[in-house]
Amino acid sequence: MEPSADEYRDALSRVVAAATFRSSPKLAELLSYLVEQKLAGHGDRLKGYPIALDVFGRDEDFDASSDSIVRVQMTRLRRALGEYYAGEGAGDPFRLVVPRGSYAPMLEPAAERGQEPSPEAPVDTSTSPPAQQGEDIVRSSSALNLRRRSWGLLAALALAASLLIIYWPGGERDAVLVRAGEMPDGPVVYVAPYAITGSDPAIARVRDGLQFDLINYLAQLPNLAVLSLDERTAKGERQLGAGGALGTQPSRKGLRPAFVLQGSIDGAGSTLRINSSLVRMPGGVVVWSGRSAPIDYDPAQILKVQSKIALGVASRLGQPYGVIHETMRQDLENHRDLGMERYFCELEAYEFMRSRREGQLGRVKECLERAVYDKPNYSDAWALLSWMHLYEAQAHGVGDSPEALEAAKRAVAANATNAIGYEYLALALYRHGEDDAAREAIGKALEISPNHSEVLANAGRVLGALGEHEIAPTLARKAIQLNPGHPPWYWSGLALDALYRNEADEALRYARLGAADGGLMSRYLLASAYAQAGKGAEARRVLEEAARAYPGVSKDRREVVRQLRIPDFAAEPLEAQGLLTR
């Protein structure tokens, strides 16, 4: 029998009165909203869009593809409910639950309680609630149609990976579970509450929301351990390097490097200005600072602006080519005694991916191979090794790389929530000719980390090549917007889109920007853009330069196009100009 409204409200009152929810009033408000909507008969209409507007103050142009507030808060709510019923609420006669795949709460009698996941266990975000139109840029796109595609490939990979794990040295049979419990190998980022100037108490709510958004966005980026500093602790760290606990810690071999993100929110009349700085610890050196433009304090818009600022700051700091990774790379080059040799391999790999320096590939590959030999479930290193194999194959004019595919499979087997692993799995599968599987893998990467610039950029390229022209350019533009320091190849997704739309001027502009990375694919896209613009001589020159830069590549350009899987619409201008004969 369905519990009564009184039983729902009694369970709700018990939950929101608990310490967990008193310290998180927004979660209490969210749960109250869901329960009241359910009791009003609107449970079947509970969707992310109205929740974003009614609970989180977003405006009518809310777009879940760039603002994950509802999904993130629902994850927190489920976790908080699990904590409550595992502790304070263990004796309650009923339990409120929000099943995965739905926003509508349910009330379960105590006798029906099952084993609740530990609050510390990894949260499975692979079954987000069904999206309404426009709610999720990946899941709702008619181009991707990810809903109707089976996850069978990934399940098969997991099965195959489990067989591999059995034979890994060092007793790595439980590699996935072990990996889930490990802290990332990279630095720790502490996010402190921002200081406040101004008397408006509403600014404190902005400050709290900004801290939450910063933690949320940074936590989605690879290999960063992100921790919150509470206000009491942060007061002792406000003058970092001048007596705070972090500032006074001596530098020791093996001490994990740390960064503290701090700042202030200045309120003057109806205007706010947000200042941020990143402090390198130990030492207290400010390695980055930024200041927002003046923000009109409009309660109807402030949450949207707050989230946008947080996303911009987090992206600037934490992306693979951002401030934190670049600072760490420089530190580790000078101080190899930090005890982070494996992480140094990652940073060297990202540096090579950016610079493509001649003669460095072998050294970077060897470093990554040592890392995965020492730690066979090192997912990030397997993923980067996959990329290196693909790059090496491309340098010889060969598209497919079994070694790249195998490494990518090991990456996702070692960590099923590694977006980078799925990203490079998608690249390897695409080069292998498994288009549907590549769509699945890049869709999974986007679902795990929808604000990771490199994932977005490669998604724009892969999906554009696969004909997903509605969504691919959107992803490519978002990648560029999120990561101002991005490498040149990010432009290739937009170059592909312009070639498809036969916009010769745009194609040439983006292809020129992309070709700065010196890659073989980028050079062929530039040649195609020149050909589409009717500049056959320039296109021929680019192809001849590519042949000199990559002497191991076939002289049969049509074969190169086939091996690299350059899509027909990008190859047609070259064919029309008679440039694919040799």
C-alpha positions as a printed NumPy array, in Angstrom:
array([[  0.   ,   0.   ,   0.   ],
       [  1.269,   3.462,  -0.92 ],
       [  2.349,   5.397,   2.189],
       [  0.165,   8.34 ,   3.133],
       [  1.001,  12.011,   2.721],
       [  1.399,  12.284,   6.508],
       [  3.944,   9.471,   6.466],
       [  5.878,  11.207,   3.675],
       [  5.89 ,  14.505,   5.574],
       [  6.86 ,  12.834,   8.846],
       [  9.835,  11.178,   7.135],
       [ 10.751,  14.491,   5.515],
       [ 10.624,  16.396,   8.801],
       [ 12.933,  13.838,  10.423],
       [ 15.465,  14.121,   7.607],
       [ 15.622,  17.914,   7.317],
       [ 15.966,  18.244,  11.11 ],
       [ 19.11 ,  16.067,  11.075],
       [ 22.571,  17.589,  11.397],
       [ 23.54 ,  16.524,   7.877],
       [ 20.729,  18.553,   6.349],
       [ 20.844,  21.471,   8.799],
       [ 24.367,  22.135,   7.54 ],
       [ 23.184,  21.841,   3.914],
       [ 19.995,  23.942,   3.669],
       [ 19.96 ,  23.746,  -0.121],
       [ 19.767,  19.946,   0.039],
       [ 16.922,  20.215,   2.554],
       [ 15.127,  22.613,   0.215],
       [ 15.672,  20.275,  -2.732],
       [ 14.31 ,  17.249,  -0.866],
       [ 11.311,  19.216,   0.412],
       [ 10.545,  20.373,  -3.121],
       [ 10.705,  16.838,  -4.508],
       [  8.443,  15.452,  -1.778],
       [  5.852,  18.21 ,  -2.108],
       [  5.777,  17.85 ,  -5.882],
       [  5.306,  14.102,  -5.483],
       [  2.432,  14.618,  -3.014],
       [  0.849,  17.165,  -5.353],
       [  0.692,  14.473,  -8.034],
       [  3.529,  15.881, -10.127],
       [  6.075,  13.14 ,  -9.512],
       [  6.012,  11.938, -13.102],
       [  6.772,  15.471, -14.313],
       [  9.799,  16.061, -12.086],
       [ 12.561,  16.985, -14.524],
       [ 15.888,  18.756, -14.298],
       [ 14.67 ,  21.935, -15.962],
       [ 11.905,  22.904, -13.489],
       [ 14.109,  21.85 , -10.564],
       [ 16.872,  24.159, -11.803],
       [ 14.429,  27.07 , -12.029],
       [ 12.383,  26.449,  -8.882],
       [ 15.083,  25.306,  -6.463],
       [ 18.363,  26.691,  -7.746],
       [ 17.166,  29.982,  -9.181],
       [ 18.327,  29.403, -12.73 ],
       [ 16.596,  31.426, -15.422],
       [ 14.583,  30.191, -18.377],
       [ 17.588,  29.744, -20.653],
       [ 19.021,  27.101, -18.293],
       [ 21.054,  24.536, -20.245],
       [ 22.164,  21.374, -18.442],
       [ 24.924,  20.837, -20.998],
       [ 26.889,  23.732, -19.507],
       [ 25.389,  23.766, -16.017],
       [ 25.352,  20.453, -14.131],
       [ 23.84 ,  21.871, -10.936],
       [ 20.824,  19.538, -10.811],
       [ 22.733,  16.323, -11.497],
       [ 25.444,  17.245,  -9.012],
       [ 23.005,  18.22 ,  -6.266],
       [ 20.939,  15.073,  -6.809],
       [ 24.11 ,  13.025,  -6.355],
       [ 24.803,  14.907,  -3.11 ],
       [ 21.21 ,  14.398,  -1.968],
       [ 21.323,  10.623,  -2.493],
       [ 24.63 ,  10.464,  -0.663],
       [ 23.34 ,  12.607,   2.22 ],
       [ 20.249,  10.415,   2.572],
       [ 22.482,   7.345,   2.696],
       [ 24.586,   8.962,   5.44 ],
       [ 21.486,   9.91 ,   7.432],
       [ 19.88 ,   6.468,   7.346],
       [ 23.204,   4.809,   8.139],
       [ 23.487,   6.966,  11.263],
       [ 20.972,   9.348,  12.792],
       [ 17.994,   7.902,  10.957],
       [ 18.78 ,   4.228,  11.476],
       [ 15.675,   3.822,  13.668],
       [ 13.205,   5.721,  11.473],
       [ 10.074,   3.725,  10.538],
       [ 10.283,   4.855,   6.886],
       [ 13.102,   5.832,   4.576],
       [ 12.953,   8.454,   1.82 ],
       [ 14.831,   7.396,  -1.299],
       [ 15.291,   8.951,  -4.714],
       [ 15.905,   6.033,  -7.104],
       [ 18.593,   6.447,  -9.725],
       [ 17.026,   7.215, -13.056],
       [ 14.269,   9.323, -11.475],
       [ 13.794,  12.571,  -9.566],
       [ 10.596,  11.362,  -7.87 ],
       [ 11.12 ,  10.341,  -4.214],
       [  9.737,   7.117,  -2.741],
       [  8.999,   6.078,   0.825],
       [ 10.12 ,   2.615,   1.901],
       [  9.1  ,   0.905,   5.151],
       [ 11.996,   0.063,   7.435],
       [ 11.534,  -3.655,   6.744],
       [ 12.357,  -3.113,   3.038],
       [ 15.682,  -1.452,   3.627],
       [ 18.529,  -2.905,   1.672],
       [ 22.195,  -2.4  ,   2.059],
       [ 22.949,   1.252,   1.517],
       [ 26.184,   2.126,  -0.275],
       [ 28.844,   3.619,   1.932],
       [ 29.017,   7.414,   1.677],
       [ 32.679,   7.057,   0.826],
       [ 32.046,   4.678,  -2.051],
       [ 32.359,   6.022,  -5.586],
       [ 29.094,   7.402,  -6.903],
       [ 27.811,   5.815, -10.084],
       [ 26.78 ,   8.654, -12.355],
       [ 26.225,   6.479, -15.373],
       [ 22.46 ,   6.347, -14.887],
       [ 21.43 ,   9.964, -14.767],
       [ 17.69 ,  10.678, -14.829],
       [ 16.074,  10.8  , -18.25 ],
       [ 16.65 ,  14.201, -19.777],
       [ 14.054,  16.48 , -21.262],
       [ 14.783,  18.089, -24.612],
       [ 17.918,  20.21 , -24.366],
       [ 18.707,  19.093, -20.807],
       [ 21.86 ,  17.18 , -21.635],
       [ 23.948,  18.053, -24.66 ],
       [ 24.996,  14.459, -25.145],
       [ 22.099,  12.353, -23.92 ],
       [ 19.335,  14.399, -25.587],
       [ 20.95 ,  14.815, -28.998],
       [ 19.113,  13.098, -31.804],
       [ 22.439,  12.902, -33.59 ],
       [ 24.086,  10.761, -30.964],
       [ 21.054,   8.62 , -30.06 ],
       [ 23.056,   7.225, -27.171],
       [ 19.926,   6.085, -25.379],
       [ 19.045,   3.521, -27.978],
       [ 22.537,   2.16 , -28.353],
       [ 23.627,  -0.768, -26.235],
       [ 26.405,  -0.534, -23.708],
       [ 27.289,  -4.08 , -24.74 ],
       [ 30.714,  -3.14 , -26.059],
       [ 31.77 ,  -1.562, -22.783],
       [ 30.438,  -4.52 , -20.836],
       [ 32.423,  -6.821, -23.095],
       [ 35.53 ,  -4.719, -22.501],
       [ 35.009,  -4.946, -18.77 ],
       [ 34.757,  -8.733, -19.06 ],
       [ 37.87 ,  -8.922, -21.192],
       [ 39.662,  -6.562, -18.846],
       [ 38.772,  -8.738, -15.872],
       [ 40.567, -11.596, -17.58 ],
       [ 43.571,  -9.375, -18.105],
       [ 43.554,  -8.284, -14.475],
       [ 43.822, -11.89 , -13.328],
       [ 47.225, -12.139, -14.969],
       [ 48.547,  -8.754, -13.947],
       [ 51.508,  -9.001, -11.543],
       [ 51.309,  -7.943,  -7.943],
       [ 47.945,  -9.468,  -7.129],
       [ 45.976,  -6.876,  -9.099],
       [ 42.841,  -9.013,  -9.43 ],
       [ 40.766,  -6.367,  -7.687],
       [ 42.314,  -3.56 ,  -9.709],
       [ 39.131,  -1.641, -10.331],
       [ 38.091,  -1.667,  -6.671],
       [ 41.608,  -0.817,  -5.534],
       [ 41.774,   2.076,  -7.987],
       [ 38.445,   3.43 ,  -6.838],
       [ 39.763,   3.709,  -3.289],
       [ 43.026,   5.432,  -4.19 ],
       [ 43.695,   9.123,  -4.091],
       [ 44.838,  10.626,  -7.409],
       [ 48.598,  10.724,  -7.981],
       [ 48.546,  14.467,  -8.639],
       [ 48.554,  17.453,  -6.3  ],
       [ 45.961,  18.373,  -3.701],
       [ 43.846,  21.476,  -4.32 ],
       [ 42.266,  23.044,  -1.256],
       [ 39.319,  25.339,  -2.007],
       [ 38.917,  27.93 ,   0.733],
       [ 35.777,  30.002,   1.378],
       [ 36.268,  33.395,  -0.219],
       [ 36.575,  36.406,   2.046],
       [ 33.667,  38.852,   1.972],
       [ 33.603,  42.621,   1.959],
       [ 30.259,  44.35 ,   2.134],
       [ 27.347,  44.107,   4.52 ],
       [ 24.743,  42.295,   2.429],
       [ 24.172,  38.866,   4.055],
       [ 23.166,  37.467,   0.657],
       [ 26.814,  37.683,  -0.41 ],
       [ 27.578,  34.875,   2.038],
       [ 25.234,  32.627,   0.069],
       [ 27.029,  33.568,  -3.122],
       [ 30.322,  32.732,  -1.409],
       [ 29.097,  29.302,  -0.296],
       [ 27.691,  28.514,  -3.724],
       [ 30.899,  29.627,  -5.419],
       [ 32.986,  27.345,  -3.206],
       [ 30.703,  24.406,  -3.967],
       [ 30.799,  25.067,  -7.717],
       [ 34.586,  25.383,  -7.679],
       [ 34.955,  22.053,  -5.881],
       [ 32.452,  20.43 ,  -8.233],
       [ 34.152,  21.59 , -11.415],
       [ 37.718,  20.931, -10.233],
       [ 36.754,  17.46 ,  -9.036],
       [ 35.705,  16.549, -12.582],
       [ 39.222,  17.169, -13.883],
       [ 41.78 ,  14.369, -14.017],
       [ 44.246,  13.496, -11.287],
       [ 43.495,  16.296,  -8.837],
       [ 42.557,  15.601,  -5.226],
       [ 40.115,  18.394,  -4.372],
       [ 39.358,  19.182,  -0.731],
       [ 37.307,  21.848,   0.997],
       [ 38.683,  24.14 ,   3.7  ],
       [ 36.017,  25.178,   6.16 ],
       [ 35.757,  28.794,   7.24 ],
       [ 37.425,  28.247,  10.617],
       [ 40.451,  26.521,   9.071],
       [ 40.612,  28.987,   6.213],
       [ 40.973,  31.927,   8.614],
       [ 44.276,  30.47 ,   9.706],
       [ 45.337,  30.1  ,   6.09 ],
       [ 44.174,  33.47 ,   4.809],
       [ 47.7  ,  34.845,   4.994],
       [ 49.2  ,  31.73 ,   3.456],
       [ 52.91 ,  31.422,   3.815],
       [ 52.889,  33.866,   6.711],
       [ 52.152,  31.637,   9.655],
       [ 49.279,  29.446,   8.462],
       [ 49.591,  25.727,   9.033],
       [ 50.123,  24.947,   5.387],
       [ 52.561,  27.776,   4.993],
       [ 54.751,  26.578,   7.846],
       [ 55.051,  22.96 ,   6.784],
       [ 58.629,  22.142,   5.83 ],
       [ 59.313,  20.771,   2.38 ],
       [ 60.007,  17.063,   2.732],
       [ 60.655,  14.307,   0.292],
       [ 57.385,  12.52 ,  -0.309],
       [ 55.169,  15.42 ,   0.82 ],
       [ 52.336,  15.805,  -1.674],
       [ 52.451,  19.238,  -3.287],
       [ 49.373,  21.325,  -2.67 ],
       [ 47.625,  24.384,  -3.972],
       [ 45.128,  26.599,  -2.188],
       [ 42.49 ,  28.406,  -4.202],
       [ 41.311,  31.449,  -2.287],
       [ 39.885,  34.866,  -3.011],
       [ 37.415,  37.538,  -2.071],
       [ 33.976,  38.756,  -3.055],
       [ 33.785,  42.545,  -2.971],
       [ 30.327,  44.053,  -2.707],
       [ 29.734,  47.725,  -3.407],
       [ 26.129,  48.803,  -3.762],
       [ 24.468,  46.605,  -6.361],
       [ 27.764,  45.399,  -7.865],
       [ 30.001,  42.437,  -7.028],
       [ 33.542,  41.719,  -8.092],
       [ 35.156,  38.301,  -7.495],
       [ 38.924,  38.004,  -7.025],
       [ 40.688,  34.633,  -7.117],
       [ 44.262,  33.511,  -6.528],
       [ 46.054,  30.174,  -6.536],
       [ 48.793,  29.715,  -3.95 ],
       [ 51.509,  27.067,  -4.29 ],
       [ 52.285,  25.247,  -1.053],
       [ 54.636,  24.928,   0.678],
       [ 56.093,  28.377,   0.137],
       [ 52.997,  30.522,  -0.258],
       [ 53.856,  31.667,  -3.799],
       [ 50.929,  33.047,  -5.785],
       [ 51.137,  31.305,  -9.161],
       [ 47.947,  32.737, -10.655],
       [ 45.396,  35.421,  -9.913],
       [ 42.332,  36.676, -11.703],
       [ 39.567,  39.203, -11.246],
       [ 36.078,  39.104, -12.673],
       [ 34.401,  41.981, -14.428],
       [ 31.881,  43.898, -12.28 ],
       [ 28.742,  41.809, -11.78 ],
       [ 25.328,  43.355, -11.309],
       [ 23.846,  41.808,  -8.189],
       [ 20.552,  40.545,  -9.556],
       [ 19.195,  37.723,  -7.365],
       [ 17.505,  36.188, -10.42 ],
       [ 20.816,  35.964, -12.298],
       [ 23.495,  35.701,  -9.642],
       [ 23.486,  31.893,  -9.397],
       [ 24.007,  31.561, -13.121],
       [ 26.836,  34.112, -13.065],
       [ 28.376,  32.448,  -9.998],
       [ 28.413,  29.053, -11.72 ],
       [ 29.875,  30.536, -14.895],
       [ 32.697,  32.214, -12.973],
       [ 33.448,  29.025, -11.045],
       [ 33.588,  26.99 , -14.252],
       [ 35.936,  29.521, -15.856],
       [ 38.305,  29.589, -12.873],
       [ 38.353,  25.801, -12.502],
       [ 38.973,  25.284, -16.208],
       [ 41.788,  27.831, -16.269],
       [ 43.497,  26.115, -13.345],
       [ 42.904,  22.406, -13.7  ],
       [ 42.81 ,  21.46 , -17.368],
       [ 45.694,  19.362, -18.733],
       [ 47.415,  22.504, -20.021],
       [ 46.272,  24.744, -17.172],
       [ 48.07 ,  26.572, -14.379],
       [ 48.276,  23.682, -11.891],
       [ 49.645,  21.108, -14.317],
       [ 52.111,  23.564, -15.849],
       [ 53.359,  24.628, -12.393],
       [ 53.779,  20.996, -11.376],
       [ 55.657,  20.191, -14.57 ],
       [ 58.154,  22.971, -13.933],
       [ 58.516,  22.02 , -10.25 ],
       [ 59.105,  18.369, -11.006],
       [ 61.689,  19.137, -13.66 ],
       [ 63.682,  20.983, -11.007],
       [ 62.825,  18.797,  -7.998],
       [ 62.617,  15.146,  -8.949],
       [ 62.821,  14.228,  -5.246],
       [ 59.139,  14.991,  -4.707],
       [ 58.392,  11.276,  -5.023],
       [ 55.904,  11.688,  -7.885],
       [ 57.769,   9.995, -10.712],
       [ 54.641,   8.382, -12.106],
       [ 52.792,  11.668, -12.145],
       [ 55.802,  13.285, -13.803],
       [ 55.316,  10.848, -16.676],
       [ 51.79 ,  12.182, -17.133],
       [ 52.981,  15.767, -17.194],
       [ 55.722,  14.946, -19.688],
       [ 53.12 ,  13.223, -21.841],
       [ 50.856,  16.27 , -21.834],
       [ 53.83 ,  18.496, -22.614],
       [ 54.715,  16.314, -25.587],
       [ 51.099,  16.31 , -26.75 ],
       [ 51.248,  20.091, -26.786],
       [ 54.712,  20.65 , -28.237],
       [ 55.251,  17.505, -30.39 ],
       [ 58.975,  18.056, -29.959],
       [ 61.066,  15.945, -32.277],
       [ 62.93 ,  13.126, -30.577],
       [ 60.832,  13.185, -27.388],
       [ 58.252,  10.503, -28.229],
       [ 60.469,   7.538, -27.357],
       [ 61.455,   8.94 , -23.973],
       [ 57.851,   9.775, -23.023],
       [ 56.608,   6.345, -24.12 ],
       [ 59.346,   4.623, -22.119],
       [ 58.427,   6.632, -19.018],
       [ 54.752,   5.679, -19.34 ],
       [ 55.628,   2.035, -19.962],
       [ 57.694,   1.999, -16.75 ],
       [ 54.773,   3.565, -14.899],
       [ 52.28 ,   0.898, -15.98 ],
       [ 54.825,  -1.841, -15.33 ],
       [ 55.301,  -0.592, -11.762],
       [ 51.58 ,  -0.013, -11.295],
       [ 49.54 ,  -2.144, -13.714],
       [ 46.229,  -0.509, -12.754],
       [ 47.504,   3.02 , -13.46 ],
       [ 44.567,   4.073, -15.61 ],
       [ 45.784,   7.556, -16.606],
       [ 49.152,   6.238, -17.775],
       [ 47.479,   3.493, -19.862],
       [ 45.258,   6.141, -21.458],
       [ 48.179,   8.404, -22.348],
       [ 50.161,   5.429, -23.621],
       [ 47.243,   4.702, -25.944],
       [ 47.514,   8.208, -27.364],
       [ 51.274,   7.795, -27.857],
       [ 50.735,   4.59 , -29.82 ],
       [ 48.166,   6.309, -32.031],
       [ 50.479,   9.253, -32.64 ],
       [ 53.365,   6.938, -33.521],
       [ 51.17 ,   5.005, -35.949],
       [ 49.969,   8.226, -37.577],
       [ 53.558,   9.418, -38.029],
       [ 54.045,   6.372, -40.249],
       [ 50.825,   6.946, -42.141],
       [ 49.048,   4.085, -40.404],
       [ 45.669,   4.787, -38.842],
       [ 44.933,   1.651, -36.855],
       [ 47.033,   0.724, -33.835],
       [ 46.262,  -2.52 , -31.967],
       [ 48.647,  -1.382, -29.223],
       [ 46.655,   1.844, -28.758],
       [ 43.384,  -0.072, -28.572],
       [ 44.783,  -2.523, -26.029],
       [ 46.18 ,   0.267, -23.832],
       [ 42.884,   2.164, -23.912],
       [ 40.972,  -0.981, -22.928],
       [ 43.299,  -1.399, -19.961],
       [ 42.745,   2.23 , -18.991],
       [ 38.967,   1.843, -18.702],
       [ 39.307,  -1.574, -17.09 ],
       [ 41.506,  -0.108, -14.36 ],
       [ 39.124,   2.79 , -13.746],
       [ 35.6  ,   2.664, -15.137],
       [ 35.106,   6.37 , -14.389],
       [ 38.207,   7.645, -16.208],
       [ 36.931,  10.03 , -18.857],
       [ 40.372,  10.276, -20.474],
       [ 40.475,   6.507, -20.814],
       [ 37.149,   6.458, -22.651],
       [ 38.243,   9.432, -24.753],
       [ 41.331,   7.623, -26.064],
       [ 39.373,   4.39 , -26.37 ],
       [ 37.052,   6.291, -28.72 ],
       [ 40.011,   7.495, -30.81 ],
       [ 41.481,   4.003, -31.027],
       [ 38.121,   2.455, -31.912],
       [ 37.493,   5.084, -34.587],
       [ 40.861,   4.406, -36.195],
       [ 40.076,   0.685, -35.933],
       [ 36.868,   1.226, -37.94 ],
       [ 34.45 ,   0.487, -35.083],
       [ 32.305,   3.604, -35.449],
       [ 29.375,   2.664, -33.216],
       [ 31.723,   1.589, -30.449],
       [ 33.639,   4.873, -30.818],
       [ 30.377,   6.799, -30.377],
       [ 29.632,   4.776, -27.26 ],
       [ 33.042,   5.429, -25.759],
       [ 33.119,   9.17 , -26.441],
       [ 29.564,   9.427, -25.134],
       [ 30.671,   7.754, -21.911],
       [ 33.632,  10.132, -21.613],
       [ 31.326,  13.123, -21.982],
       [ 28.872,  11.711, -19.501],
       [ 31.611,  11.273, -16.902],
       [ 33.322,  14.618, -17.488],
       [ 31.168,  17.035, -19.499],
       [ 33.409,  20.023, -18.772],
       [ 36.817,  18.528, -19.569],
       [ 38.184,  20.53 , -22.468],
       [ 40.278,  17.782, -24.037],
       [ 37.394,  15.305, -23.929],
       [ 35.164,  17.919, -25.549],
       [ 37.729,  18.758, -28.239],
       [ 38.276,  15.132, -29.238],
       [ 34.521,  14.523, -29.106],
       [ 34.105,  17.379, -31.573],
       [ 36.623,  15.767, -33.91 ],
       [ 35.415,  12.178, -33.646],
       [ 31.705,  12.965, -33.83 ],
       [ 32.244,  15.457, -36.641],
       [ 34.079,  12.811, -38.652],
       [ 31.24 ,  10.381, -37.923],
       [ 28.624,  12.759, -39.288],
       [ 27.163,  14.064, -36.002],
       [ 27.083,  17.604, -37.369],
       [ 24.413,  18.925, -35.014],
       [ 26.469,  18.468, -31.885],
       [ 30.146,  18.237, -32.877],
       [ 30.822,  21.97 , -33.421],
       [ 29.074,  22.84 , -30.151],
       [ 31.428,  20.544, -28.279],
       [ 34.478,  21.922, -30.097],
       [ 33.547,  25.522, -29.287],
       [ 32.916,  24.683, -25.638],
       [ 36.371,  23.067, -25.394],
       [ 38.049,  26.213, -26.728],
       [ 36.017,  28.464, -24.447],
       [ 36.831,  26.412, -21.348],
       [ 40.577,  26.188, -21.952],
       [ 42.163,  29.446, -23.143],
       [ 45.588,  27.784, -23.157],
       [ 44.516,  24.908, -25.379],
       [ 46.852,  23.348, -27.964],
       [ 46.301,  24.128, -31.656],
       [ 44.617,  20.828, -32.551],
       [ 41.476,  21.892, -30.664],
       [ 40.602,  23.933, -33.774],
       [ 40.385,  20.867, -36.001],
       [ 36.832,  20.06 , -34.867],
       [ 35.667,  23.436, -36.139],
       [ 37.726,  23.007, -39.311],
       [ 35.914,  19.738, -40.   ],
       [ 32.553,  21.387, -39.404],
       [ 33.33 ,  24.265, -41.773],
       [ 34.511,  21.821, -44.455],
       [ 31.257,  19.906, -44.098],
       [ 29.206,  23.124, -44.439],
       [ 31.358,  24.192, -47.423],
       [ 32.283,  27.433, -45.65 ],
       [ 35.667,  27.823, -47.282],
       [ 36.807,  30.975, -45.46 ],
       [ 35.931,  29.548, -42.041],
       [ 37.498,  26.211, -42.898],
       [ 40.727,  27.907, -43.927],
       [ 40.812,  30.045, -40.785],
       [ 40.306,  27.137, -38.393],
       [ 42.555,  24.772, -40.335],
       [ 45.41 ,  27.284, -40.279],
       [ 45.076,  27.578, -36.517],
       [ 44.929,  23.806, -36.131],
       [ 47.887,  23.116, -38.398],
       [ 50.182,  24.873, -35.942],
       [ 50.5  ,  21.563, -34.091],
       [ 52.305,  20.037, -37.089],
       [ 50.229,  16.849, -37.084],
       [ 49.635,  14.872, -40.232],
       [ 45.851,  15.009, -39.904],
       [ 45.959,  18.771, -39.29 ],
       [ 48.066,  19.286, -42.414],
       [ 45.636,  17.295, -44.54 ],
       [ 42.716,  19.328, -43.191],
       [ 44.58 ,  22.532, -44.082],
       [ 45.224,  21.225, -47.593],
       [ 41.542,  20.369, -47.919],
       [ 40.547,  23.853, -46.772],
       [ 42.841,  25.424, -49.359],
       [ 41.392,  23.135, -52.039],
       [ 37.831,  24.014, -51.037],
       [ 38.747,  27.696, -51.336],
       [ 39.997,  27.062, -54.879],
       [ 43.661,  27.464, -53.91 ],
       [ 45.023,  24.294, -55.438],
       [ 48.658,  25.412, -55.488],
       [ 48.644,  26.18 , -51.757],
       [ 46.942,  22.852, -51.057],
       [ 49.591,  20.995, -53.05 ],
       [ 52.356,  22.837, -51.174],
       [ 50.903,  21.785, -47.798],
       [ 50.714,  18.143, -48.905],
       [ 54.301,  18.216, -50.151],
       [ 55.443,  19.72 , -46.837],
       [ 53.552,  16.96 , -45.007],
       [ 55.367,  14.324, -47.06 ],
       [ 58.726,  15.854, -46.133],
       [ 57.783,  16.128, -42.446],
       [ 56.556,  12.5  , -42.391],
       [ 58.91 ,  10.585, -44.69 ],
       [ 57.565,   7.229, -43.549],
       [ 54.074,   7.982, -44.873],
       [ 52.859,   6.411, -48.11 ],
       [ 53.295,   8.519, -51.233],
       [ 49.792,   7.468, -52.223],
       [ 47.763,  10.289, -50.686],
       [ 44.519,   8.43 , -51.192],
       [ 45.927,   5.667, -48.993],
       [ 46.894,   8.229, -46.338],
       [ 43.333,   9.571, -46.37 ],
       [ 42.016,   6.044, -45.961],
       [ 44.414,   5.165, -43.158],
       [ 43.7  ,   8.355, -41.198],
       [ 39.971,   7.91 , -41.857],
       [ 39.584,  11.461, -43.087],
       [ 35.837,  11.735, -43.815],
       [ 34.631,  11.889, -47.407],
       [ 33.406,  15.49 , -47.155],
       [ 36.927,  16.571, -46.1  ],
       [ 38.647,  14.504, -48.793],
       [ 36.369,  15.595, -51.654],
       [ 38.011,  19.028, -52.187],
       [ 41.388,  17.314, -52.54 ],
       [ 39.923,  14.808, -54.988],
       [ 38.285,  17.598, -56.996],
       [ 41.633,  19.369, -57.338],
       [ 43.344,  16.144, -58.447],
       [ 45.586,  16.129, -55.37 ],
       [ 45.081,  12.543, -54.213],
       [ 46.935,  10.824, -57.019],
       [ 50.335,  10.951, -55.266]])
